Amino acid sequence: MDETETQQAIELIKDVISQNRKGELRSESAMCKALKASLDSQMGPQAWHVVIGEQFGSFVTHESCKIIYIHFQRQMVLCWAHG
């Protein structure tokens, strides 16, 4: 991801986690669905996939330079584009 896409993705992640803290999104599943919808609509024609949780492992296939994995507050967030 270039710097602009990375910052855009981080802002979308912050928004979803903020909605969770306010009680608008009550589960990690709801957070994933909301973040995926935002990424799909704002970041482009690829299909985005999202995993959010406190502990998980992963091994994913992704488009070149289309992956972000960050630790934000207590949540780990993995987003990647494929297909």
N, C-alpha and C positions, 0 to 999 in steps of 0.2 A: 504494500500500500504506500502511496506517496503521502507526504505530510498532511495535505489537505484531507484526503480520505481518512487517514488515521484520526485526525482531530474531529472530523464529522462522526466517525464511529464512536469515539470516546464520548462525545456529547450525547449521542443517542443512548449509549449505555448509562450515562449519568441520569438521563431523564427517566429511563425505565426503573433504575434502582431508587430514584427519588419517589416515583409513583408507588413503589413497593413500600417504602418507609411511611408514606402517607396513608397506606391501607387501600389504595386504589387497585393495586395488583397484589393479590393475597398469596399467590403461590409462585414457585420458580417456573412452573409450566406456563402460567399466565404471563410471566415476565418474558420467557422465551418467545411466546407467540407475538407479544407486542413488539419486541425488539426485531424479530424476523420480519414482521410487516413493515416496520420503519426502514430496515436495511433494504428490503426488496424494493420499496417505493422510492427511496432516496439515493441508493448507491448502485442501482443499476442493473443491467439485464440479466446478470448471473443469478442463480438461485442461492440464497444465503441460508446457512444453517447455524443454529445457536444452541449452546449448552450453558446453563447457569447453575451453579451449586457451590457448596462449601468444600466438597471433596469429590473428585472424579478423575479418571484416567482417560486418555484419548489417543487415538491413532487415526488420522483423517487424511483423505486425499483432497487437495484443494487447488484452485487456480493459482498460477504463479503470482506471488505478492498479494494474495487476497485472503489473508488470515490475520486475526488479532486475538491475543490471549493476554488478559490482564487480570490482576487482583485488585478489586475495588471494594474498599471497606471489608466486609466479611465474605463477599461473594467472589468466586472465580467466574470469569466470563470468557468463553471461547466462541468466536464467530469466524466462519469461513465460507468462501464462495466456491461452488462447484457446479458445473453443468450449464 
